[in-house]
Amino acid sequence: MSRDPGPRPKPAKGAAQAASAVIELLEVLWERSNDVTASSSVSASQLRVMYCLEREEGMNLRRLGHLLGAAPPSVSRLCDRLEAMGFVERTPSQVSRRELTLCLTSRGKTHLAELRALRQEILMAPIQNMPPAARAALLDGLSAFREALEDVEAVRAHAPTRTSPQSA
């Protein structure tokens, strides 16, 4: 006999709770994969920088800080470390002599591609264990979720810049 777990959360809240639980499990999986690969040398904050630069090649530190919600000194230190690893390159801006533009190097792009391939490989086992209808529903749901995230991020990325004490 199954126990009644009580009132079900509203669909949006339930979906948010489920997504949060999945993200926590994925974080554990990613950390395990970091123990096996060289990607452990790149922190989560540094990965966020690399993802931003991949999406918007050639941005300056101010723009990157805005996207990350981080203070300029923190962003600069993150870029210093990534540049030392050979993942990011700073070049003089064509717009302003006082600014530098940030770009992923081919090594940085390769690192992201290898990391994505490893993560996809890790995800294949649980996905293959799902019934076909559940896999199709997962694909549809994740596609819609990604679109919604991109919409929210687009609005946030164009919001006025404000100084944040939060570090990256």
Secondary structure, DSSP 4 states (H G I P E B T S, - for coil): -PPP--SPPPHHHHHHHHHHHHHHHHHHHHHHHHHHSGGGGS-HHHHHHHHHHHHSTTB-HHHHHHHHT--HHHHHHHHHHHHHTTSEEEEE-SS-TT-EEEEE-HHHHHHHHHHHHHHHHHHHHHHHTS-HHHHHHHHHHHHHHHHHHHHHHHHHHTSPP-------
